[in-house]
């Protein structure tokens, strides 16, 4: 999840100073953007045993660097199942963010894979480690995670929050999975509607010295686990989101059933950017549905947050589980837009989209 909002005035002052630095150096020349979204190609078949072995190899590699108990999670029934859920956690978080939802999905007979995002949950210099995140690496991580998931289940359902939502978007664009659910995806910063300003900000952020901030440990069961924010890592996540949106303007997504779960109260990531991406995919023929938590739900950006840290699991978790299972959530909890846009208005939107 993204954590760059704070009610502390010193944090707001520091954030304002950082933004001023961005604007002062706006003449910086952007480095070329890497091509990280590619059309899906036929992939070799992955058998169940190979998928389990690949997941185990990841877990073994994590054991030397990740806080104990916070690495990748694999839940299997000992064989390939009709469905497998690939759950992707948010920026600065770890796989346990989705553990409860994953256990509920697993309990009804499906395999579940919750991999750790690159450089997350590390014991030594955890916030500095987030600065090593790179957009192409995140895209490749999503791609390889889908390969593993294909060996675990016949139909792959991908669910991702924030940074995981951006990766889910990259997967939806390039890989054919049964369904992709993007929860508050980090595809553009909040309260920044102008795409040129967004591109400039991302280019500048990548060139400025890194800004990091540590948070006090919030998990009493894992005092080693320290979250924080890295400006370079965050800009790479948003850069991946930017490339997904650009690619969606050029070609149809490989995945044809895509769901967005947004939060009206969320100022951390851009709701208009998510709606724009949804419309681009819809205009290319995908079935796209947008669900939105109302502001009165008072949910944070990280809608998977536990109650003790401002979340509401009784409200959020059932909705996430329902959308993963292709079940319509209660209309009393979320509003819905099926994007059933037809006629001249949609034709005009497609014709004049930049």
Secondary structure, DSSP 8 states (H G I E B T S, - for coil): ------S-HHHHHHHHHHHHHHHHTTT--------------------HHHHHHHHHHHHHHHTTTB-TT-S-EEE--SS-EEEEEEEE--TT--GGGGHHHHHHHHHTT-EEEE---TT-SBSSSHHHHHTT--HHHHHHHHHHHHHHHHHHEEEEEEEEETHHHHHHHHHHHHS--SEEEEES--SSBTT---HHHHHHHHHHHHHS---EEE-----TT-TT---EEEHHHHHHHHHHHHHHHHHHHHS--S-SEEEEEEETT--SB-HHHHHHHHHHHHHTT-EEEEEEE-GGG---SSTT--GGGT--HHHHHHHHHHHHTT----TTTEEEE-----SHHHHHHHHH--
